[in-house]
Amino acid sequence: MQLNLYRLWIFMTVVEEGGFSAAATKLYLSQPSVSNQVRQLEQSLRTTLIDRSGARVRLTPEGEVLLEYARRVFLLADEAVTAIRQVSGLQSGTLVAGGSTTVGTYLLPPLLAAFRERHPGIEVGIFTGNAEQVEKRLLDGEIGVAVLAGTPRAPQLDGEPILQDRVVLITPPDHPLAGERAVEPDRLADERFLLREPGSSTRAVQEEALAAWGLTGVSQNEVWGPETIKQAVASGLGISLVSEHCIEAELAGRRLAVLPVVPEPNPRPIVVAHRRDRLLGPAEQEFIKLLKATDAWPAPAHAPLRAVR
């Protein structure tokens, strides 16, 4: 029995795009052609791979097994291309770096711009999501390198700290405690805390800080992303813990204030991560070198960060 790689690629695209129509659009094929290719793959394997009874495609147990192997097959094919490109250096190619929400928004763009200036033949891009989403992209082989706030959770990933990130408590500028030199946690017991969504590394730091302050029972609401949290806090919907790097403009414009709570939340590492079993391309290797050489992340003047040595 021979496995047709073209049909395997179409099958994987159907699953990743969530349906035959979406896969047809991405592959520039007709929907009947896509359906026929998957059906022929099923016939060659003498099994059903996709349950077509619902509005969205669902994999059968056999389909789940094949999908895992398909990803490994095409990841290996990508590595073959990478190995060839290593011979030709950094004259051309593509670099897509992942970043958890905070670092993907506030750290990666200037670093990728610096990389692009050094290597103008390399096209660059960014995938930004919460830590869970970025790790999944790394594990699936869709990106080769990422920068995360916090240590990677997946054991298949290698992570190396490059900087530290300090999380601070933000409030509206007219908050009754704004301007105080030190705030005891018990004075925050009646506040509403806005927390990041599950899967965010910031959410883990927020929960850790609330536990350390004895405030696990305070009123809480979930909000997605640092930009929405900042707007919600500025509007008076609550207070929150965020990276100090995402509030420089708001502090300068007096749209937010920082409360100096004692004790301060523990800093978290900023980590460059990649799959330990993946062959990294020349662009990815060079970008990792740039990341490791970055010993300062532009920070508010009142509290510069320290590089992790």
Disulfide bonds with the S-S distance in Angstrom:
none
